[in-house]
């Protein structure tokens, strides 16, 4: 076996094609869009290259057939924010052969160690952690957009090599038509009857207003958390503009108290429900297919991308009140049947409680692993958010 760095067009294409062969007989796997994978490693598109570096490799057998792939990366802005100087590895795919897997892990470890890293997290992304983050270990059903789907045997590879679980990520599911649990529904109804509260779904023509409301809530709710910086106005508007092409006005909700924005619940159609028909290609034909399936209502799943309540209003039932306001609008439409909340970290018990209190159940579990290069040093789990 030999490892080859991805350096030219042919190897870049092979990096994309290998998973297609590997998951050929898996009915649940959905091929990611080629453009989304390529963007991670494009120095012009990925802003993380401004303060980091990345590379990737293919693993070949003696017949020069690809039997694995992996990437490694360093984000200099966050490498020193934990107990150790951390690099990352990800986009790991491999045949069922521990020797092959360990060779790929060794390649990442050596590359990172040569650049001063003390540990590697994986499988993660060279980018924001809302995409391509964590090893799927339970719930081998259709993946959500830009979320890893893996072979069940990968878990054994990671743990036998010496990776330890840094934190878990849960995906919660509930049926759109399912009622809120009685006690929670009662609390939510009480909130909804208070005339000081107002709930509304967005209108795209007022996107700038909702971007500012989103920023206000985000900065109050999350900036106190470690590593989270205040969001400037321009960034909030950029987020909304990026979402605009896929936004469904009926499933993005804001809560106000005496006209002050106090909470949001942002859902979008789960795009993999459509992208699974595109075979990774968003070319002119792929775009026609996308529009066709969008018009035909192919997507039956909503995907929660953000849920925020400012601290003064947490624990009052406002979470359920927003869900109830959205349900009263969405349920009669019969447009969606399922809802999933993605990326709920085990370090965030408040968010776990919210998901469970509205009757959601864990449908998928991902592990974010950490591997210490010096095994004599202590291992720390991710700190719990207050």
Secondary structure, DSSP 8 states (H G I E B T S, - for coil): -EEEE--SHHHHHHHHHHHHHHTTT-TT-----HHHHHHHT-TTT-GGGGGEEEEEEEEE-TTS-EEEEEEEEEETTTTTSSSS-EEEEEEEEE-S-HHHHHHHHHHHHHHHHHTT-SEEEES--SS-TTSS-SEEEE--S---TT-----TTHHHHHHHHT-EEEEEEEEEEEETT----HHHHHHHHHHHH-TTEEEEE--GGGHHHHHHHHHHHHHHHHTTSTT-----HHHHHHHHHHHHTT--GGGEEEEEETTEEEEEEEEEE-THHHHTTTTT--SHHHHHHHHHHHHTT---EEEEEEEEE-GGGTTSSHHHHHHHHHHHHHGGGT---EEEEEEEETT-HHHHHHHHHTT-EEEEEEEEEEEESSTTS---------
